């Protein structure tokens, strides 16, 4: 999902989106929906949240973060 789409989801949930990174914005959406705020944190490429709408983006974001460390 691109940032514009993510901001749209956030606004529907009443989340202010200004100056939030993609990771923080998705985590805020996850919390607002009553889910774990675990975006970009799968360990060793493993995650048990199989129906998560962020799953593909999550693995991509986690990979980018681990490359920076």
C-alpha positions in Angstrom: 0.0 0.0 0.0 1.3 3.4 -0.8 1.3 6.3 1.7 -1.7 8.0 0.1 -3.7 4.8 0.6 -2.5 4.4 4.1 -3.3 8.0 5.0 -6.9 7.3 3.6 -7.3 4.3 5.9 -6.0 6.4 8.9 -8.3 9.3 8.2 -11.3 6.9 8.1 -10.3 5.8 11.6 -9.8 9.4 12.9 -6.0 9.2 13.0 -4.1 12.4 12.3 -1.5 11.6 9.7 0.8 14.6 9.5 4.5 14.0 9.9 4.1 10.3 10.7 6.4 7.7 9.0 4.8 4.8 7.2 5.8 2.5 10.1 4.3 4.7 12.8 1.2 5.3 10.8 0.5 1.6 10.2 1.2 0.9 13.9 -1.3 3.6 14.9 -3.9 2.0 12.5 -3.2 -1.4 14.0 -3.8 -0.2 17.5 -6.9 1.7 16.5 -8.4 -1.5 15.0 -7.6 -3.4 18.2 -4.7 -5.4 16.8 -1.1 -5.8 17.7 1.1 -2.8 16.6 3.7 -5.1 15.2 4.3 -3.6 11.8 7.9 -4.1 10.5 8.8 -6.3 13.4 8.7 -10.0 12.2 11.7 -11.8 13.5 13.7 -13.9 11.1 10.9 -13.4 8.5 8.3 -15.2 10.6 4.9 -13.9 11.6 1.8 -15.7 12.8 -0.6 -13.0 11.7 -1.6 -14.7 8.5 -4.6 -12.6 7.7 -3.0 -9.2 8.4 -3.6 -6.7 5.6 -0.1 -5.2 6.1 1.7 -8.5 5.9 3.5 -8.0 2.5 4.5 -4.4 3.4 5.5 -5.5 6.9 8.1 -8.0 5.7 9.5 -5.4 3.2 9.7 -2.7 5.9 11.4 -5.1 8.3 13.9 -6.1 5.8 14.8 -2.5 5.2 15.2 -1.8 8.9 17.5 -4.8 9.4 19.7 -3.7 6.5 20.2 -0.4 8.2 21.4 -2.0 11.4 
